[in-house]
Amino acid sequence: MKHPNICGQVFLEQQGKLFQEPVASNLTEAIEFLEEVWAQELDHIDEVREFLEEEGMDTAGLSDEDLEKELEVFKLPNGGYLVVEA
């Protein structure tokens, strides 16, 4: 991850969208979790689409907005995206 603190903070605040129970209680734990699961920080939605397709997801019928709503996709304040496979 290029910006671990930004990714960690966003994940920490929004982890409930992906997990029923928190997996991290502070920024350090969030960053460690993201590193353990090989979370990806991507710059553009096209990269998110490409990544998800490589992982086996059929994204043909999904708009960019639909992709942004996927549970494993977190929009970052710098305009990038964090993808967390769970």
Secondary structure as GFF3:
##gff-version 3
##sequence-region A 1 86
A	DSSP	alpha_helix	4	14	.	.	.	ID=ss1
A	DSSP	three_ten_helix	15	17	.	.	.	ID=ss2
A	DSSP	alpha_helix	27	36	.	.	.	ID=ss3
A	DSSP	beta_strand	40	42	.	.	.	ID=ss4
A	DSSP	alpha_helix	45	54	.	.	.	ID=ss5
A	DSSP	alpha_helix	64	69	.	.	.	ID=ss6
A	DSSP	beta_strand	73	75	.	.	.	ID=ss7
A	DSSP	beta_strand	81	83	.	.	.	ID=ss8
###
